[in-house]
Amino acid sequence: MAIRVIMRKNFQNVSWRSGHIYKFKYQAWSNDPEPVIILMYALSGIHPTTGNQWRFFQGINFTYIPRSQRRQFASKWVREWEATGGSFQFTYERMLREFPYLKSAVRRYFFKPAYYISNAVEVPLEDIEDVIVSTWSKDFSKKLRTNLVQKFRKVKKNVQNGVESGIFKSRR
C-alpha cells in the first residue's frame, strides 16, 4: 500500500483533524514528552523507495516555534479558524508558503504502536490562549539552532582536516 495522506483520523476516541490543536503525552519523545501541536495530517502506508512503514501524525509543535513568533502565529491561526469555522486544512505546502519559519517546528508522532500516544485531547478554541501560554516555559527552537551550529562546526572542521591532510587536492 502506497503512503496515504489522511486529513481526518479517528485515534483513541479522538477525531484528529488537519488544522486543529491537540495535546497529548508521547512515549518516544526526544525533547518534549507532552507536545501541543497543530495537526497537519496523518501519514500511513509503505514508502515506495525505502519500503519502510509510515504510521505517524505530522504537526507543528508549539515549543519548537521561537517565543517571539509563537504568539504571532497563534493569532493568525485563530483568525483563520474563526473565518472558516475550523474547517481548513493545514498542509506542509501551506505552512512553507505562509509560515516558512515553522519548518523547524514540524514534528512526527508515531501512532503505532498505539501506546506511544496517550491522554490525547483536542484543545477547544476557548482554551487555545491558555494552552499556548502553558508552552511558554519550553522553547526548543534554541536547542535546534545550537545543534545546527554544532553540526556546521563539525563539517567545517572535517573539511579543514581534509584539506590539511591532502584529501582534497586540486586536479590540474
Secondary structure, DSSP 4 states (H G I P E B T S, - for coil): ---EEESEEEETTEEEETT-EEEEEETT-SS-SS-EEEEEEEEEEE-TTT--EEEEEEEEEGGGS-HHHHHHHHHHHHHHHHHHTT-----HHHHHHH-GGGGGGEEEEE-SSGGGEEEEEEPPGGGHHHHHHHTTT--THHHHHHHHHHHHHHHHHHHHHHHHTTSS----
